[in-house]
Amino acid sequence: MLHRLLAVLLGFCLFASASLAGPRFEEPLASVLRQLGSGDHRGLETTFSNLHAEARRTRDYSTLRHIYGELFQSPQRDRVRYAEDWWLAQPESLYANTAMAWVHHGRSFLYRDREVQSLVSEEGRRGFRREVEKATIALRRAHKADPDFPPALDAALLVAQTSGQVFGADPILDRLFEEAPDVFSLTRALNTYAMRWGHPAQRSRTV
């Protein structure tokens, strides 16, 4: 019960901090949207590379995390097409592959929504598994480019949660806390090890 209350409290703090930091995210978010819409893939690489360098310097990945969560988790067709075009133009890109992982994770719920798996049709389960596999492939490519990129690690944890693979998440969390030891990462950890995903409560208390 304690770890659940802590997760709720951290979630509230995360929401509050994100709301206060909103104006800070607006300009880079708008810039990325413009570059996606215009097909400026080299510009996207430069923008994300600069944001990544600044995040490494400050150990604050909140802007990058906000961009990925806001833009690429959406199943909107334009967003999906923009991300796919970026990846086709830059197939080895850390940033484009991370975007595709977020896209496929978001799209997986078009097939399964948030229902318990046993309540989903066989067609829905197949579509869900297909999107999870695509997200996993994109994450492997992102990992090859950089195994310690927090937005990719975030996506890996989300995929692990939704596919019931949280028991193998410890190495992901270790890398995440090493690179970005903040409230975002702590919230990811608590969500990953919440009882609803079937993991022992002791691990949540340890985190």
N, C-alpha and C positions, 0 to 999 in steps of 0.2 A: 504494500500500500504506500509506503514511504517513497519508493522510487517513482511511483505513478504521480504522487503529489509534486515531487521535485521536477518531473518532466513537464507538468502543467505550468509550474512556476517559471521554469526556464523558457518554455514556449512563450509565455506572456512577456518575459524580458526581451526575448528575441524579437517579438512583434513590436514592442515599444521602441527598441533601438532602431529597427528598420524604418519605423514611421518617422522617427526624428531625423534619420539619415537620408530620408527620401530625396530632398533637393540635391544631395551629393551624388545620387545615382542618375539623376535626370539627364545630365549632359552626355555621359558616356553611353547611356541606354539609347538616347536619341541618335547619337553618332553611329552606333552599331546598326540601328534600324535603317538609317539612311544608306549605309554601305551595303546592307543585305538587299534592300530594295533596288539599288542601282547595279547590283552585281559587281561591286568593287571588292573583289576577293583579296587582292593584294593589300588594299587598304584595311580590310578586316584583320589580316595577319599582322599588320603593323600595329593596329589599335590593340589587339589582344596581347601581342608581345609586349607593348609598352605597359599595359595594365598589369601583366604578369610580372614584369620587372619591378614595378612599383610595389606590388603585393609582396614579392620576395623581400624587398628592402624593408618594408614596414611590418611584415608578417600579418597584414590585414587583407584578407581575400574577399571582404564583404561585397565590394563592387562587382568583381567577377562572378561571385556566387549569385548575386542579385540578377545580373544579366542572363546567366544561364537559366536560372529558375523562372524568370519572368518571360523570356523570349522563346526558349526552346522546349519547354515542357508543354506548351500549348499545342493541341492537335489541329489548329487552324491550318487550312491547306496552304495558304501563302507562306506561313512560317516554315512549314515542312518543306515546301519547294525551295525556299531561299536557302535553308540549311543543306538540302541535297545538292543544290547547284554549287554551293561553297565547297562541299566535300568533293564533288566531281572535279572541281578546278584545283583543289589542294588535297588529294587523297591521303597524303602522309601527314597532314597537319594535325598537331595535337589539339588545336582549338576547334577545328571543323569536326574531328572525330568525337570530341567531347560533346559538341552540339548534337551530333547524330545520336549519341547515346541518350541524351535527354529527350530528343524527339521520339525515339522508339519507346522509351519508357512511358512518355505521356500518351502515345498512341495505343499502348497495350490496354489501357482502360477503356478505349472505344469498344473493345471486344468483351472485356470482363467486367467493366465498371468497377465498383467496389464490393461486388457481391462475393459471398463465399463460393469457392470454386465448384462445390457440388450443386449449386443452383444455376450454374452457367451451362448453356448448350454446348454440345461437342464442337460445333462450328466456332463458337465463341472461345472455347479453350484452345482450339488450334490457332486461331488468330492471335490470342494472347501469347501463346508459346512462341509463335513466329516473331512477334515484336520483341519479346524478351531475348530471343536468340540474336536478333539484329543488334539490339542494344549491347549485348555481350561481345559481339564481334567488334563493334565500334570501340568499346572499352579496351579490348585487347590492343587495338591499334593505338589508342591514346596512351595506354600503359607503355607500349614500346617507345613512343616518343618521349614520355616523361612519366615515370611511375609515381611521382609525388605531387601531381597537379590536383589541388583540393576539389575543384568543380568536377573533375573526373572521378575522384574518390567518392564524392557525394553521390554521384550518379550510380556508382558501383554499389553503394550501400542501399540506395533506393531499389535497385534491381534485385539485390539479395533479399530485401524485405518482401517485395511483391512476389518473388518466385519461391519463397520459403527456404532460402539458402543462407540464413543468418549464421549458421554454425561455422561457416568458413570465413566470417567477416573480421576476425581478430587482426590479421595482418593489415587489412585495409584501415582499420581504426588506428592501429599503431602508427602507420604512415601519416594518417590525417592529423593526429595529435602532435606528431613531430613537426609537421609543416605549418599547421594552423591551430594552435592550442587556444581556442576561443569558445564562446558560448554556442556558436553555430555547430562546431564539431561535437561539443558535449551533448547538444540536443540530438544530433544525428545518432550518437552512440546510444543514448537512452531510448530513442525510438527503435533502433535496431534490436536492442535487447529487451524491449518491452514484453511482458508476458503474452500479449496477444499474438506475438510471432513464435511462441512456443519455446523461448529460451529460458533457462533457469534464472530465477530472480537474483541469485547470488551474484551473477555477472553484472547485473544492473547496479547492485549496491557497490560493487568494486569500482565500476566506472565512475 
